[in-house]
């Protein structure tokens, strides 16, 4: 009888199975042993994985009055796309950022995507004191996240041309919120040569 219990202990690699339990089948002893050892082994798995509690900036909703698009996240997103196409990266340009902010605010106030289109982009840039001989812009509305706007722009040949501009080296991006608008959020992206 003892040799049978000893054989079970070796077979299942646990001493708990070697303890005689009268009238309990081997399989039930095995399950009970696993139930007893399981909690002990759970501590051997290492530290718990770090859970991300913050939403990445490119997924953050911009549908609120104080929300601002994260220019560094936009730069990283645009430059990853451009790098895959063999294009140079874009740098955040403070003057273009300020320009994009004013343009986005004007669009949101007017609740129209074409509100600033009476004058050409070079004329508007020049009026703001910004050299922008080779500049392009994306103006859009309704995208609630940077990720949504980026996906929409890539899907539109005209907007994608702004992202893919071979001469562009700097950019400015901004959003403006209008709670009464059906679009809620207005976007302006301007890319320009150095």
DOTI-847185 format. One record per atom (N, C-alpha, C): y, x, z. Coordinates in steps of 0.2 Angstrom, whole numbers, plus 5000, padded with zeros to 4 digits. Layout:
! DOTI-847185
YXZ...
***
This chain:
! DOTI-847185
499450045000500050005000500650045000500750105004501250145004501350174998500850204994500950234988501250184983501050124983501350074979502150064980502350064986503050064987503450124985503050184986503350244985503450254977502950224973502950224966503550184964503650124967504250084965504850114966504950154972505550194973505650244968505150284966505250334960505450294954505050244952505150204946505850184945506150154950506850124950507350164953507150224955507650274957508050254963507850214968508150194973507750194979507950214985507550204991507550134994508050094992508050024994507349994992507150004986506549974983505949994987505950054990505350074994505250035000505750005002505649965009505149905008504649905011504149845010504549775012504449735008504649665009504049615008503849585013503249555012503349485008502949475003502949414999503549404994503949464993504449464988504249504982504249474976504049504970504449564968504149614965504549674963505249664960505249614955505849604951506449574956506249534961506749514965507049564970506549614972506749674976507249714972507149724965507549764961508249734960508249664959508949634959509249634965508949624971509249634978509549704979509149754976509349824977510049834973510049814967510649814962511249784966511149724969511649694972511949734978511449764981511749804987512049874985511849904979512049964977512749954972512749894969513349884964514049904967514149874973514849884976514949954978514449994979514550064981514650104974514350084969514450114963515150104960515350044961516050024958516550074960516550104966517050154968516950214964516450224960516350284956516650284949516950234948517250224941517950254940518250284945518850314944519450264945520050294944520650244946520650194941520950134943521050084939521550104933521450074927521950084922522650064923523150104921523850084922523950024917524149964920524349904916525049914914525249894908525949894906526249834908526749834912527049774914527649754910528049804907528549794903528449774896528749734893528649724885529049774882528649804877528949864873529649834870530149874869530749854867530749824860530349844855530349804849529949744849529649724855529449654855529849604860530349634863530749604868531149544864531249484867531649434864532349454865532749444859533449454860533849384860533449334861533749264861534049254868534549294870535049274876535649314875536149284878536849314877536949384878536649414883536649484885536149534882535749504878535249544875535549594869535249654869535549704864534849734861534949744855534349774851534349854854533749874855533749944857533749994851534250024850534350074844533850124844533650154850533150214850532450184847532350124849531650094847531750084840532350054837532350044830532350104826532650164829532650224825531950244825531550244830530850264830530450224825530550164825530150114821530350134813530950134812531250144805530950214803531050264807530850334805530050344804529650304808528950304807528850284800529150224798529050194791529250244786529850274787530150314782529750384781529450404787529050464787528450454782528150394783527550374779527650374772528250364770528450364763528750424761528750474765529050544763529750554763530150504767530850504767531050534773531650564773532050594779532150534784532250564791532350514796533050494796533150444800533850414801534050434808534750444809535050464816535450404818535450384824535950334826536650364826537050324823537750334822538250294826538550314831538950274835539450234831539750264826540250224822539950164818539350174816539050124812538750074817538550094823538350044828538850004830539550024831540049984833540249934827540249964821540349924815539849864815539149884815538649834815538749774821538949794827539149754832539649704830540249724827540749684825540549634820540149664815539949614810539449564812538949584817538549534819538849484824539349504827539749454831540149404827540449424821540749384816540249334813539649354812539149314809538949254814538849274820538649224825539249174826539849204827540449154828540449104822540449124816540449084810539849044809539249064812538649034811538449034804538549084800538449094793538249164792537649174788537449244787537949274782538249244778538749274773539449274775539549264781540249254784540749324783540449374782540849434781540849464774540549424769540449444763541049434758541649414760542149414756542449474753542249534757542449594755541749634755541749684750541149724749541049774756540449794756540249834762540649904762540749934756541249994756541949984759542149924757542849904759542849894766542349854769542349844776542249904780541849954778541750014781542450054781542750054775543350094775543850064779543949994780544349964784544249984791543650004793543450014800543550094801543750134796543850204797543250244796542750214793542050244792541950264785541750324783541550344777540850324775540850284770540150254768540050244761540150304757540150294750539450274748538950294751538250274749537950234755538150174756537950134762537650064759537150044763536749984762536749944768536749874768536649834774536149784773535849764779535349704779535749664784535849604782536149544786535649494786535449464792534949414792535049374799534649324799534649284805534049254807533849234813533349194815532749234818532749304817532249344820532349354827531849344831531949344839531849414842531449454838531349524840531449574835531549644837531549694832530949694828530349684830529749684827529749634821529949574823530049524818530549534812531149564814531649584809531349634805531049684807530749744803530249714799529749674801529249644797529549604791530049564793530449524788530749564782531149614785531449664780530949704775530449724778529949754774529649704769529649644770529349594765529849574760530449594761530949574756531249634752531149634746531249694742531949714743532449674743533149694744533249724751533049694756533049724763532649784764532049784760531649844761532049904758532449894752532749954749533249984754533549944759533949974764533550024768532950004770532550044775532350104771532250094764531950154760532450194757533050184758533550224754533450294755533450334750533250404750533850444752534450414751535050454753535350444760535050384763535250374770535050424775535450434780535350484785535550464792535950404792536150374798536150304798536150274804536150194804536550174810536650104809536950064815536549994815536449974820536049904820536349864826536349804825536649764831536349684830536349654835536249584835536749544839536849484837537349434841536949364842537049334847536749274849537249214849537049164846537449104846536949044848536949014854536448964856536548904853537048884849537148824846536948834839536748894836536548904830535748884829535548854823534848844822534448914822534848974820534549034819534549074826535049064830535049094837535349164837534949204833535149274833535349304826535849334825536149364819536049444819535749474814535649544813536049574808536249634810536649684805536349754805536049774800535849844799536249874794536549934795536949974790536650044790536450064784536250134783536750164778536850234779537250274775537050344774537350374769537250444768537650484773537550544774537850584779538650584778
***
